[in-house]
Amino acid sequence: MSLTWLPTAPPPLTTGLIKAMPEEFVVGESLSFELSGEGTHHYLLLRKTGANTEWVARQLARFAEVSGRVVGYAGRKDRQAVTDQWFSVELPARRELDWNTLNLPGVELLKHQRHGRKLRIGALRENHFQLVIREADGDWQQLERRLEQIMESGIPNYFGPQRFGHQGRNLAKAEALFTRKLRLKRKDAGLYYSAARSALFNDVLARRVQQGNWNQGISGDVLMLDGSHSHFTIEQPDEQTIARIESGDLHPTGPLHGRGESAVQLECLGLEEEAMAARPALKSGLEQARLDPDRRALRVRPRHLTWQQHDNQLRLAFSLPAGSYATALLAELVENIRQPDHFEETGAP
């Protein structure tokens, strides 16, 4: 499967194989808050190998003899990987449970601590990745220069293909939902709403990558402060704004579409409307669903990026903020990368 599903900046430089074994794609989580050590929610840091998130959550509920509704996690993680992932399980105040007796295939308990609130989707500061690209075939000097450029300037912040499900099934279901060929309760439709918003965002970002302004401000742009969700609209980028964008202090943004007036203006408004017009069912469906519009940075800068090359293997380590995808970074490096088809997070381990 090719990772270059959308335009990159500039074209990738090598080919290769990832996820030949789970231990060659390692992911860890950092929570966005400190655990208090007190409360009815039991936080478990689990090391999962070849086990997906939803299956583990169901097994935790069964082990604790509680409803699945009281089990929380901050985000789904790929099955074909080794992942250190946090889960929370709420127990009655006076009930004790020996979590060390938890025995699940491919799952190891690393840490247990209490907290006062359930772990919610998105409650991460960043994810940490260590991965191996086998059979890497390309000019190593050019590849190293590209990695240095990524470390300095960042990458387009695309949603990865796993956001859309196996063979784009989540996106197809979103279209069916919006055209009334599929009926779901609102609480069950969130995954498909997210896929629709992500597709429109990727379309806008792809347009700006093609125009060469994905990492520059344009008239009417909405800019986001690095490391924050704070954002504001500009009429024209002045010298100070341009300098802050170049330094990485500010990032241009794209739409997470919903109902309501767009925050962008002028050239940026026209660009976004034109890009989203190619998917009218998704655009109008999100508006009819009355989702609040939001913004997402078009650019992300990986932290702690390091690399090693030996024979035909490339080893990478880096951290990305929650919501950004390692596959987006790989797509900047590797063309026609081969991988097991394990993007979807359903079924048993």
VEXTOR-583269 format. One record per residue (C-alpha): chain; x, y, z; residue in one letter. Coordinates in nm, 4 decimals. Example, Ala and Ser with C-alpha at 12.3 -4.5 7.8 and 13.67 -1.06 7.14 Angstrom:
% residues 2
 kette        X        Y        Z rest
     A   1.2300  -0.4500   0.7800    A
     A   1.3670  -0.1060   0.7140    S
This chain:
% residues 349
 kette        X        Y        Z rest
     A   0.0000   0.0000   0.0000    M
     A   0.1364   0.3410  -0.0932    S
     A   0.1626   0.6014   0.1796    L
     A   0.1728   0.8834  -0.0756    T
     A  -0.2050   0.9057  -0.0775    W
     A  -0.1877   1.2847  -0.1042    L
     A   0.0626   1.5360  -0.2434    P
     A   0.3837   1.5632  -0.0415    T
     A   0.6300   1.8469  -0.0154    A
     A   0.8558   1.7614  -0.1951    P
     A   0.8226   1.4076  -0.3492    P
     A   0.9427   1.1085  -0.1405    P
     A   1.2910   0.9674  -0.1941    L
     A   1.2909   0.5946  -0.1172    T
     A   1.0844   0.2763  -0.1082    T
     A   1.0649   0.0164   0.1656    G
     A   0.8740  -0.2116   0.4034    L
     A   0.7346  -0.1211   0.7467    I
     A   0.5712  -0.3320   1.0188    K
     A   0.7508  -0.6480   0.9117    A
     A   0.7186  -0.7353   1.2837    M
     A   0.5180  -0.5562   1.5570    P
     A   0.8360  -0.4693   1.7501    E
     A   0.9524  -0.2635   1.4501    E
     A   0.6668  -0.0154   1.4998    F
     A   0.6667   0.0971   1.8647    V
     A   0.4334   0.3670   1.9979    V
     A   0.4097   0.5253   2.3431    G
     A   0.1725   0.7830   2.4921    E
     A   0.2225   1.0895   2.7131    S
     A  -0.0916   1.2052   2.8933    L
     A  -0.1831   1.5740   2.8862    S
     A  -0.2339   1.5814   3.2649    F
     A  -0.0836   1.4434   3.5848    E
     A  -0.2494   1.1534   3.7642    L
     A  -0.3582   1.2422   4.1174    S
     A  -0.3151   0.8991   4.2756    G
     A  -0.6649   0.9203   4.4233    E
     A  -1.0125   0.8478   4.2925    G
     A  -1.2319   0.5684   4.1580    T
     A  -1.0783   0.5565   3.8107    H
     A  -0.7952   0.3037   3.7841    H
     A  -0.5408   0.4067   3.5183    Y
     A  -0.3486   0.1192   3.3598    L
     A  -0.0470   0.1606   3.1337    L
     A  -0.0491  -0.1525   2.9174    L
     A   0.2062  -0.2750   2.6667    R
     A   0.0075  -0.4254   2.3787    K
     A   0.1641  -0.6445   2.1095    T
     A  -0.0579  -0.7398   1.8176    G
     A  -0.3715  -0.6410   2.0104    A
     A  -0.6077  -0.3610   1.9165    N
     A  -0.7489  -0.0957   2.1448    T
     A  -1.1185  -0.1822   2.1431    E
     A  -1.0581  -0.5522   2.2081    W
     A  -0.8378  -0.4697   2.5087    V
     A  -1.1008  -0.2280   2.6416    A
     A  -1.3661  -0.5014   2.6239    R
     A  -1.1405  -0.7489   2.8031    Q
     A  -1.0719  -0.4968   3.0809    L
     A  -1.4457  -0.4493   3.1321    A
     A  -1.4937  -0.8262   3.1465    R
     A  -1.2053  -0.8734   3.3925    F
     A  -1.3350  -0.5962   3.6204    A
     A  -1.6981  -0.7072   3.5776    E
     A  -1.8100  -0.3576   3.4805    V
     A  -1.9874  -0.1999   3.1843    S
     A  -1.7745  -0.1098   2.8847    G
     A  -1.9005   0.2478   2.9252    R
     A  -1.6749   0.3014   3.2273    V
     A  -1.3576   0.1992   3.0399    V
     A  -1.1683   0.4854   2.8789    G
     A  -0.8729   0.5382   2.6473    Y
     A  -0.7266   0.8454   2.4778    A
     A  -0.7087   0.7151   2.1226    G
     A  -0.7020   0.4020   1.9085    R
     A  -0.3652   0.2485   1.8336    K
     A  -0.2654   0.0281   1.5421    D
     A  -0.2879  -0.3449   1.6052    R
     A   0.0253  -0.4372   1.4097    Q
     A   0.2600  -0.2655   1.6555    A
     A   0.3918  -0.2634   2.0104    V
     A   0.2077   0.0139   2.1936    T
     A   0.2355   0.1446   2.5488    D
     A  -0.1177   0.2727   2.5976    Q
     A  -0.3184   0.4141   2.8880    W
     A  -0.6642   0.2841   2.9801    F
     A  -0.8923   0.3819   3.2696    S
     A  -1.1506   0.1642   3.4456    V
     A  -1.3957   0.3049   3.7004    E
     A  -1.4651   0.0848   4.0027    L
     A  -1.6958   0.1474   4.3000    P
     A  -1.5217   0.3509   4.5706    A
     A  -1.4737   0.0639   4.8176    R
     A  -1.3947  -0.2092   4.5683    R
     A  -1.0389  -0.3362   4.5315    E
     A  -0.9023  -0.5376   4.2417    L
     A  -0.5616  -0.6965   4.1951    D
     A  -0.4686  -0.5729   3.8476    W
     A  -0.1516  -0.7826   3.8569    N
     A  -0.3689  -1.0895   3.7974    T
     A  -0.4803  -0.9503   3.4597    L
     A  -0.3852  -1.2117   3.2012    N
     A  -0.4511  -1.1165   2.8392    L
     A  -0.2612  -1.2492   2.5359    P
     A  -0.0179  -0.9903   2.4042    G
     A  -0.0819  -0.7524   2.6968    V
     A   0.1546  -0.6598   2.9835    E
     A   0.0698  -0.4319   3.2783    L
     A   0.3418  -0.1671   3.3177    L
     A   0.1858   0.0731   3.5685    K
     A  -0.1295   0.1215   3.7763    H
     A  -0.2423   0.4476   3.9381    Q
     A  -0.5706   0.6050   4.0493    R
     A  -0.7276   0.9277   3.9275    H
     A  -1.0507   1.1186   3.9771    G
     A  -1.1744   1.1312   3.6161    R
     A  -1.2213   0.8970   3.3220    K
     A  -0.9632   0.8981   3.0430    L
     A  -1.1188   1.0667   2.7397    R
     A  -1.0414   1.0591   2.3677    I
     A  -0.7762   1.3159   2.2826    G
     A  -0.6380   1.3542   2.6367    A
     A  -0.2779   1.3105   2.5201    L
     A   0.0084   1.5545   2.4922    R
     A   0.1964   1.3531   2.2312    E
     A   0.2777   1.0098   2.0939    N
     A   0.6298   0.8703   2.0676    H
     A   0.7361   0.6486   1.7764    F
     A   1.0242   0.4127   1.7101    Q
     A   1.0075   0.2342   1.3764    L
     A   1.2125   0.0476   1.1203    V
     A   1.1921   0.0806   0.7421    I
     A   1.3306  -0.2359   0.5840    R
     A   1.4556  -0.2714   0.2261    E
     A   1.5057   0.1054   0.2051    A
     A   1.6207   0.1799  -0.1477    D
     A   1.7294   0.5341  -0.2276    G
     A   2.0024   0.7959  -0.2088    D
     A   2.1003   0.8042   0.1591    W
     A   2.2559   1.1516   0.1420    Q
     A   1.9385   1.2979  -0.0092    Q
     A   1.7283   1.1148   0.2477    L
     A   1.9376   1.2520   0.5320    E
     A   1.9012   1.6064   0.3958    R
     A   1.5243   1.5538   0.3779    R
     A   1.5170   1.4411   0.7425    L
     A   1.7131   1.7501   0.8436    E
     A   1.4630   1.9639   0.6519    Q
     A   1.1690   1.7917   0.8246    I
     A   1.3297   1.8464   1.1639    M
     A   1.3692   2.2157   1.0825    E
     A   1.0495   2.2967   0.8918    S
     A   0.7933   2.0258   0.9674    G
     A   0.5571   1.8300   0.7431    I
     A   0.2010   1.8667   0.6109    P
     A  -0.0281   1.7636   0.8974    N
     A  -0.2451   1.5188   0.7005    Y
     A  -0.4847   1.2803   0.8674    F
     A  -0.3478   0.9317   0.8004    G
     A  -0.5291   0.6682   0.5921    P
     A  -0.6218   0.4733   0.9078    Q
     A  -0.8586   0.7609   0.9887    R
     A  -1.0767   0.6457   0.7009    F
     A  -1.0907   0.2737   0.7821    G
     A  -1.0028  -0.0284   0.5726    H
     A  -1.0281   0.0665   0.2038    Q
     A  -1.1940   0.3953   0.3052    G
     A  -1.4927   0.2234   0.4657    R
     A  -1.5454   0.4936   0.7313    N
     A  -1.5684   0.7585   0.4610    L
     A  -1.8098   0.5493   0.2553    A
     A  -2.0293   0.5067   0.5622    K
     A  -2.0180   0.8824   0.6233    A
     A  -2.1476   0.9431   0.2710    E
     A  -2.4197   0.6808   0.3237    A
     A  -2.5135   0.8431   0.6534    L
     A  -2.5427   1.1877   0.4998    F
     A  -2.7492   1.0627   0.2032    T
     A  -2.9810   0.8700   0.4398    R
     A  -2.8786   0.5310   0.3023    K
     A  -2.7522   0.4511   0.6529    L
     A  -2.9251   0.5460   0.9777    R
     A  -2.7415   0.5660   1.3088    L
     A  -2.7925   0.7283   1.6451    K
     A  -2.5826   1.0422   1.6806    R
     A  -2.3648   0.8856   1.9505    K
     A  -2.2724   0.6044   1.7072    D
     A  -2.1993   0.8358   1.4145    A
     A  -1.8962   1.0169   1.5587    G
     A  -1.6398   0.7972   1.3834    L
     A  -1.7955   0.8736   1.0452    Y
     A  -1.8345   1.2465   1.1157    Y
     A  -1.4625   1.2518   1.1988    S
     A  -1.3744   1.0700   0.8756    A
     A  -1.5759   1.3247   0.6742    A
     A  -1.4130   1.6239   0.8424    R
     A  -1.0704   1.4684   0.7997    S
     A  -1.1237   1.4107   0.4266    A
     A  -1.2237   1.7736   0.3693    L
     A  -0.9262   1.8948   0.5752    F
     A  -0.6905   1.6750   0.3717    N
     A  -0.8396   1.8103   0.0490    D
     A  -0.7710   2.1692   0.1585    V
     A  -0.4195   2.0848   0.2748    L
     A  -0.3473   1.8987  -0.0499    A
     A  -0.4544   2.2065  -0.2471    R
     A  -0.2168   2.4247  -0.0459    R
     A   0.0681   2.1751  -0.0803    V
     A   0.0177   2.1854  -0.4571    Q
     A   0.0230   2.5662  -0.4471    Q
     A   0.3309   2.5703  -0.2239    G
     A   0.1699   2.7777   0.0548    N
     A   0.0857   2.5069   0.3123    W
     A   0.3569   2.6489   0.5404    N
     A   0.2961   3.0164   0.4569    Q
     A   0.0259   3.2645   0.5484    G
     A  -0.2102   3.3882   0.2769    I
     A  -0.4694   3.6644   0.2857    S
     A  -0.7612   3.5843   0.5140    G
     A  -0.5780   3.2929   0.6769    D
     A  -0.6428   3.1669   1.0296    V
     A  -0.3149   3.1150   1.2163    L
     A  -0.2675   2.8911   1.5198    M
     A  -0.0132   2.9393   1.7964    L
     A   0.2333   2.6502   1.8182    D
     A   0.1524   2.4099   2.1013    G
     A  -0.1878   2.5709   2.1567    S
     A  -0.5355   2.5708   2.0087    H
     A  -0.5436   2.9525   2.0186    S
     A  -0.5959   3.0986   1.6706    H
     A  -0.6795   3.4271   1.4957    F
     A  -0.7593   3.5585   1.1478    T
     A  -0.5281   3.7854   0.9484    I
     A  -0.6100   4.0038   0.6483    E
     A  -0.2579   4.0011   0.5077    Q
     A   0.0595   3.8449   0.6543    P
     A   0.2930   4.1270   0.7570    D
     A   0.6688   4.0960   0.8113    E
     A   0.6336   4.0054   1.1782    Q
     A   0.3718   3.7392   1.1044    T
     A   0.5816   3.5922   0.8227    I
     A   0.8808   3.5723   1.0587    A
     A   0.6729   3.3954   1.3253    R
     A   0.5455   3.1426   1.0715    I
     A   0.8973   3.0757   0.9449    E
     A   1.0209   3.0245   1.3013    S
     A   0.7401   2.7758   1.3741    G
     A   0.5713   2.9956   1.6343    D
     A   0.2572   3.0211   1.4176    L
     A   0.1013   2.7740   1.1740    H
     A  -0.1551   2.8215   0.8962    P
     A  -0.4701   2.6174   0.9582    T
     A  -0.7322   2.4235   0.7669    G
     A  -1.1009   2.3581   0.8358    P
     A  -1.2648   2.0926   1.0494    L
     A  -1.5892   2.1667   0.8758    H
     A  -1.9222   2.2203   1.0449    G
     A  -2.2253   2.4465   1.0560    R
     A  -2.1618   2.8177   1.0872    G
     A  -1.9685   3.1010   0.9307    E
     A  -1.6126   3.0221   0.8290    S
     A  -1.3342   3.1966   1.0204    A
     A  -1.1274   3.2456   0.7049    V
     A  -1.1640   3.5324   0.4593    Q
     A  -1.0430   3.6608   0.1205    L
     A  -0.8048   3.4304  -0.0713    E
     A  -0.8092   3.1596   0.1955    C
     A  -1.1906   3.1424   0.1958    L
     A  -1.2004   3.0966  -0.1818    G
     A  -0.9339   2.8261  -0.1707    L
     A  -1.1116   2.6283   0.1005    E
     A  -1.4533   2.6548  -0.0609    E
     A  -1.3128   2.5386  -0.3934    E
     A  -1.1285   2.2435  -0.2372    A
     A  -1.4319   2.1261  -0.0373    M
     A  -1.6703   2.1636  -0.3308    A
     A  -1.5421   1.8333  -0.4711    A
     A  -1.7245   1.6481  -0.1891    R
     A  -2.0646   1.8184  -0.1668    P
     A  -2.2307   1.5302   0.0229    A
     A  -1.9700   1.5460   0.3002    L
     A  -1.9742   1.9255   0.3206    K
     A  -2.3520   1.9612   0.3388    S
     A  -2.3864   1.6536   0.5601    G
     A  -2.1558   1.7982   0.8250    L
     A  -2.3489   2.1242   0.8159    E
     A  -2.6802   1.9429   0.8580    Q
     A  -2.5322   1.7446   1.1483    A
     A  -2.4828   2.0841   1.3221    R
     A  -2.1229   2.0176   1.4178    L
     A  -1.9349   2.3207   1.5450    D
     A  -1.6598   2.4225   1.3008    P
     A  -1.3011   2.4139   1.4219    D
     A  -0.9474   2.4581   1.2890    R
     A  -0.6392   2.2334   1.2711    R
     A  -0.2796   2.3315   1.1976    A
     A  -0.1705   2.2552   0.8408    L
     A   0.1841   2.1918   0.9583    R
     A   0.3351   1.9793   1.2347    V
     A   0.6953   1.9677   1.3501    R
     A   0.8154   1.6329   1.4893    P
     A   1.0105   1.6560   1.8140    R
     A   1.3207   1.4573   1.9072    H
     A   1.3613   1.3315   1.5501    L
     A   1.6599   1.0963   1.5189    T
     A   1.7600   0.8421   1.2552    W
     A   2.0089   0.5635   1.1908    Q
     A   2.0893   0.3899   0.8646    Q
     A   2.2478   0.0448   0.8470    H
     A   2.2693  -0.1615   0.5288    D
     A   1.9191  -0.1302   0.3818    N
     A   1.7391  -0.0418   0.7058    Q
     A   1.6391   0.3031   0.8270    L
     A   1.5503   0.3427   1.1958    R
     A   1.3492   0.6485   1.2992    L
     A   1.2476   0.7864   1.6374    A
     A   1.0306   1.0955   1.6889    F
     A   0.7382   1.2429   1.8814    S
     A   0.4224   1.3998   1.7407    L
     A   0.1432   1.5891   1.9164    P
     A  -0.1816   1.4012   1.9721    A
     A  -0.3865   1.3849   1.6534    G
     A  -0.0894   1.3854   1.4151    S
     A   0.0103   1.0746   1.2221    Y
     A   0.3405   0.8927   1.1807    A
     A   0.2206   0.7865   0.8353    T
     A   0.2193   1.1546   0.7317    A
     A   0.5899   1.1757   0.8151    L
     A   0.6645   0.8467   0.6394    L
     A   0.4848   0.9685   0.3279    A
     A   0.7367   1.2544   0.3028    E
     A   1.0197   1.0011   0.2892    L
     A   0.8980   0.6785   0.1364    V
     A   0.7156   0.6062  -0.1882    E
     A   0.5213   0.2829  -0.2427    N
     A   0.6034   0.1593   0.1053    I
     A   0.4730  -0.1906   0.1669    R
     A   0.3011  -0.2811   0.4897    Q
     A   0.0588  -0.5354   0.6353    P
     A  -0.3006  -0.4196   0.5953    D
     A  -0.3695  -0.3667   0.9675    H
     A  -0.4891  -0.0079   0.9786    F
     A  -0.8397  -0.0873   1.1045    E
     A  -0.8988  -0.1198   1.4792    E
     A  -1.1714  -0.3864   1.4964    T
     A  -1.1966  -0.7540   1.5845    G
     A  -0.9979  -0.9769   1.8163    A
     A  -0.6213  -0.9514   1.8574    P
